[in-house]
Structure formats: structure tokens, C-alpha cells
Amino acid sequence: MTAESAAGPGTRPISGRAGCSAARSGAPGARRRCRPARPSAAAARLADGPKPADAEATASGMRTRRTARRHARRAFMESSLTASGQSKPPTPTTEKRRDVMHRPASGTSLHPWFRQVRNCRAPRLRLICFPHAGGSAGFFRSWAGLVPDDVELLAVRYPGREDRFAEPPAQRMEELAEPIAQACAKLTGSPLVFFGHSMGASVAFEVAARLAAAPVATGLEALFVSGRPGPEKLRSRNLADASDEELVEELVAMSGTNAEVLANPELRELFLPLIRTDYRLLDAYEAAVPPPTLAVPVVAYYGDQDEHVDEDAVNAWSAVTRSSFATRSFPGGHFYLEQHAAPLVADLFACLDTNAPHLDQG
């Protein structure tokens, strides 16, 4: 990939190497009865037993609360914060069918780490997308209509969310990078391209580094990273230990979609422990210095109003490749790609099609 290949508006090419459970746990203390107490009016009414209307209202309220909890849990499993602006997520049946459909070409087998967002019987390449902290494979649902017809789009399924909700989330980067790298090694027959946003950028890089160190080449063609400083510029923000109020404020500031989800107490109760776990993983993550170098082109994207990822931070990704490197900014903050998914995907494939003509061989 040459410096001119990734050129475009805003592009700066660089060539060469350049708790709720705690709240419920308090049990009322035992009552001491020193003398008979005068029954209250409420107690007197209860002594006669609940009136039919009262009993019906109580049962109805309990049913309503149980239904709300079920709906909140289902909504959390079907989607996650900043779920790419989808107005109505698919039903669980649709999501399950989408997973079961995945029968990759060239003898590769179905694997629980990937969701097939867009099927292609004989793809010229596979684009694998890595979600952000607290995110899920569903974040890339809207990309299905943006990629070319001859591309298979896969999204990584982190444990602890959507249809892997019952599994414990990863505590260390190795718990994600190593099994995902093993799964990618089985995707033969078509070149691979990685795109990772925020935490997903680090996960994608660690997977790429493991594939590069493997004794057998795996066909990775390019790495696209987004909204994340390069390995040598990473700094811990200690968000995992922030209060609920501070954490919610931070999440809402990053994306308007977060505000809608976090306004629901049931969803907030489910989501905050997960995002804390992801942030704790990032706080503990220490990339190798100097980072391992890849032999594939690297392109770094970022929002020009992102308070924590600036041009200097994304330029640090140039140290991870012996091939070409370029950056491009888009208007917006950390989740700029919510508003600019179409031009982002178009730019990604323009880079690939212009600078990797062998990918067109099918």
C-alpha cells in the first residue's frame, strides 16, 4: 500500500516503517417483642386478609416487574450500547438463525467466536470486525449493506454479551486474542482483513501479531484500527474503578445512543458490570514495547473531536508495520463511525482495492 493509496480528505499518509445484588442482600433484623403493640390501621386491615382488588393489584405489579426484567435482559442480550444506530434489533430467533447459517467456504467450520453478518458463498476476502469495550457483534449489523457483494462480513462475538451472555467475560487480553487467532487460522480459502474499533483495535492487533508469528501463513492482508492510540501511546484511565455516576457520565459523553440505553435502570444494572470488566482488561493490558511488527499495511481512523485519541496518538500505529501506514480523520468524537459508517467502509475498501489488486482475483 503506497502513501498515495490511502489518500483522501483528511488523510495523512506515512510510508514505509514511519449493585443491585448488594442492595438486596440486607435482611431485616429480628423484631423484639417486649410488650404487645397497638396494631396500626394498616395491620388491622391486613389481619382481615387482603381484599380481592388489593391482591389482584399486588400480583399484577409483580408480574409487571418480572416482565420488565425479562424484557431488559432480552434487550441487553440482543444489543449493546452504541449498537450502530439500529432502530429495532433482530429477534433472538433471527440472531440464532444468523449464527447457525455460518457455513464458511473452503472447508472451514462453524466457530462460536464469529457471527456472520453478511454471507458470501465464494468471497474474495473476509472482513472481520472487532467491537469496542462493552460492545458486541451486533454493533456491525448495519455494515451488511455497505460491503461489496463478494465480501463475507464477520463480527467477533466476545463472551458475556448477546447470545454468549451466560459466559463470563474475558479478564485478560490473552483470553480474547489467543482463541480468536486460533479461530482465524481455520478460515482458509480467502484473505483476511481486520477492522477494530477502540478496545477492538487492540484485540485485532494482538490477533494479527499472533497470526504473524505462526509458523504457517494465514493470509492476513491488512489491519484497520479505529479510535485507539497506538501501543506505545496507551495510557490507563482507571475507568473500571469509577463510580456508577462517573461511568455513566463518561459513556453518555462518548455516544448519544448510550444515553438512551443507560436511562433504563434494568439495562444499566446489566451493562455496568460488563463495561467495568472490559475497562479492567484494558487497564491491565500492556502491549510489547517495541511492539511486534507486521508485514501488512495498517490504516488508522479517528474522530477529529475525540478527546482521548488525537493525531499524535494514532500516528503511533506506524511503529507496528514494515509496510505502508496512513491515517484518516472523520468529523465527530469517539463514536464517529455511527454517523459515518458508509464513507468509512467505502474508504476501507478503496484502500484495499487500490493497493491490493491481487484481492480481485476471487
N, C-alpha and C positions, 0 to 999 in steps of 0.2 A: 504494500500500500504506500503510495507516494504522498508527499505533503500536500500536493495539489488534489489528490483523490478525495480527501475529506473536506475540501474547501467548500464554503458556503457561507451564508450570512452568519456572522458571529463566530466563525471558525478560526482557531489559531493553531495551524499545523506545526508540528515539531518532528522533524525527520530523524531517522536513524535511532541511536540509543538515547539521543537527547531525552378487713374484714368481717366478710359477713359471717363466716363460721365462728369467729371470735365473739361477735355480738350475740350469737345465740347460745354461747356456752355457759353464761352465768345463770345458775339455777337459783331460784328464790330460797332464802334461808328458812329453816323450820320455824313455825309460829309457836310462840309460847302462850299458853292459855292460863293466866294467873287467876282470872275471875271471869265469869260469864259476861260477855259484852252484849250491849244492846244491839240487836240486829239493825242494820241500815235499811232504808227503804228499798234499795236495790236487792239486798239479801232477802228481804221479805218477799219480794216479787219472785226471786229465784226459788224460794222454798216451795212455792206452789207449782214449780216447773215452768219451763219456757212456754210461752204462748205459741201456738202453731205458726203465726206470722213471724215471730222472732226467730224460731228455729229455722224456718224456711229462709229468712234473710241471712242468718249465720251460715247456713250450708251454701247458699248462693255466693256469699263473699269468699268462702274457702275455695269453691270451685273456680271463681274468677281469678283468685291469686294463683292457684295451681296452673290454670290455663295460661296466665301471663308468663309464669316461669317457663312453661314448656315452649311457648312462642319465642321467648327471649333466647332460650338455649338453641332452638332450631335456627333462629336468625343468625346467631353467632356462629353456628356450625356451617351455615350456607355462605356466609360472607364474613368480612372482617373490616376493620377500619380502612378508610381510603380505598374502597373496593372499586376503583376506576369509574366511579360515577354511574354505576348500573342502577337504574330506577327500580328494577324488580329482579332479584336474583332468581336463578332457576330453582325449581323444586328439587328436594332431595332425590326423587326418582330420576329426574333429568341428570343430576350430577352423578349419580351412581351409574347410569347408562353411559355417560361420557367417559367414566373411568374404565368400565368393562369393555367399551368399544376399542380401547387401545390395543391394536394388534400390529406393532411396527413391522415394516417390511424387512427383507433380507434376513429373516430368521431370528430377529431379536424378540425377546419375550416381554410380556407384561410385567411391570415393576411398580411397587407401591410408591416410589419416590416421584413419579411423574403423572401429571394429568394431561391428557391430550386435549388441547384447546381447539386445535384445527387439524383434521385428518388429511393425509395425502398418501395415496397408495404407493407412489414411487417418487419420493421427494428428492429434489436436487440438493437440499440441505435441511437440517433440523435446527430450528431456533429454540434454545432452552432458556427460559426466563426464571430468574431468582427473585422472590419477593423481599420486601423490606421487613424491618422489625415489627412484629405484630401482624404482618401481612400474610396472605395466603395465595394459593394458586389462582383463586377467583379474581384477584386483582387484575390479571391479564386477560380476562374474559372478553373485553371489548376489542382486543387486538386480533381476534379471529377474522374479522372482516377487513383488516388492514394489511395482512401479509399476502404476498403473491400466492397464486393458486398452486404452484409447485413447491411450496414450503410447508413442512409439518411444524406446527407450533406446540411445544410442550412447556408446561409450567411446573416448577418444583413444588412438591407437597411436603411442607415442613410438618413434623409431628406436633400435636397439641392444638390443632385447629381444623376447621371444616370436617371432612369425613375421617380425619385422624385425631379428632378431638379427645378421644379416650386415652390416647397415648401421651406419656409425659413429654413435654418439650425438651429440646436439647439444652444441656447445661454448658457445653464447651464447643468451640468451633469444630474440633475434630469429630464430634458426634454427627455433624452435618456433612463436612467435606469428604470424609473417607467413604461412607456408604454411597453418597451421591456420585463420587468419582468411580466407584465400582459399578454403579448402575450405568453411568455414561459409557464406560468401556464396553458394555454389551450392546450399545446402539451402533451397530455396524451398517455399512452399506451406503451411508450418506454423510457428508461432512457435518460437523457440529459448529454452532455459533452460540456464544453465551452472551446474555444480557442480564445484568444485575443492578437493582436499584437500592441505594442506601446500604443496609446490612447485607442485602443480596449481592452487592458489588464485591464485598469481601468474601462472601461464600463462593461466588463464581470464580474469583481469583484463586482461592485456595484449592478449589476443584481443578482449575486449569493447571496449577502448579503440580498437583499430584499426577494429572494425566501426562504432563510434560516429562516427569521423572520416571514414568512407567517404561519398562523395557520394550514394550510394543507400542508403536504409534497409534493414536486413537482418532486422528483426523480432525482435531480442533483447528478451525480456520481463523477465528477472530474472537476477541474479547471486547465487549462494550460494557462500560461501567457508568453509573449514574448517581449523582447526589451523594458522593462519598469521597473524602480525601484519600490521596494515595497512601500506601502503607507507612511511609516514613513521616507522614503528617498527621497520623491518627492521634487524637487526644481523648482521654476518658472524660465524660461529662457527668458521671455519677448519678445518672437519672434513675437507676434502679432503686436507690435509697431515698428518692424524693417523696414527699408526702403525696397523698392522693390528689390534693388540690393543686400542687405544683405540677404533678404529672399530667393531670387533665388540662391544665393551662398550656403546657408545652405541646401536647398533642393537638389541641384545638388551634393553636397558633400555626402549626405546620399545615393543616388542611381543614377546609370548611366541612368536609364530609365527616371528620372526626366529631365535630360539634353535634351533629345530628345523632350519631350513634351514642356518644357519651351522655347525651341528655336522657337516655333510657337507663334507669338505675340497675335493671336486671342485666343489661348488656355490659354496663360499666363494671359490675361485680364480676362478670366472667372475664372481661378483657384485661383489666389492670394487672392481675397476677401473671398473665401471659406476657404482656409487654415488659413487665419487670424482669421476667426470666430472660427475654431476648436482650434487654439492655445489660443485664448482668453478664451474659455471654460476651457481649461486645466489650464491656469493661475489662473482662479477663483476657480478651483476645490480644495476643502480641504477635504481630507479623514479623517474620525474619528480617533482620537488618544486616547487610543489604538484602532486599527481597529477592527471591528466586526470579530469574529472567526467563521470559517466554520467547518463543521464536515466531509468534504470530502478531499481527497488527493489533493495537489497542486504541480505542477511541473513548474519550471521557466526556460525558454530558453533565451539565449542571444548570440550575436556575440562577439567573443573574441577581435575584433578590434573596437567595438563600443566605441566612445569617451565619451559618456554620460551615459552608462549603464555598470557598471563593476560588478565583482563577489560580492562585498560587497553590492551593491545596490540591486541585485536580491535576495540575501540571506534574505533581509528584508521581503520578501514574507512569510517566515516561520512563522511570527507572526500572519498570518491570518487564520491558520488552527489548529485544535486539532488533526488532522490526520497526515499522513506522508507528508514529504516535500522533494523535490530533485531539483537540478539544473543541467543543461547541457549546455555547450557552443558549438557553431559551428564556423568554420572559417568564418570570414567576419565581416562587420560592422553592422550598424543598420538594414539594409535590407538583412541580411544573408540568410533569408528564400527564397529569389528569386533564389539563386543558390543551395539551399539545401532543397527544398520543399520535395523531395522524402524521404531522410533519416529522416527529421523532422517528417513527417506524420508516417513513419514506427516506429519511436521511441515512438510517442504518443500512437499508438495502441499496441505496445509491453508493455507499462506501463499498459494500460487498460486490455489487455488480460491476462497478468501475474498475476496481483494483484486484479482483479475483476472478478473471474471466473463465478460469477452469471450472468454477462452480456452475457455469451454464451448460456443462456437458450432460447433466442429468444422470 
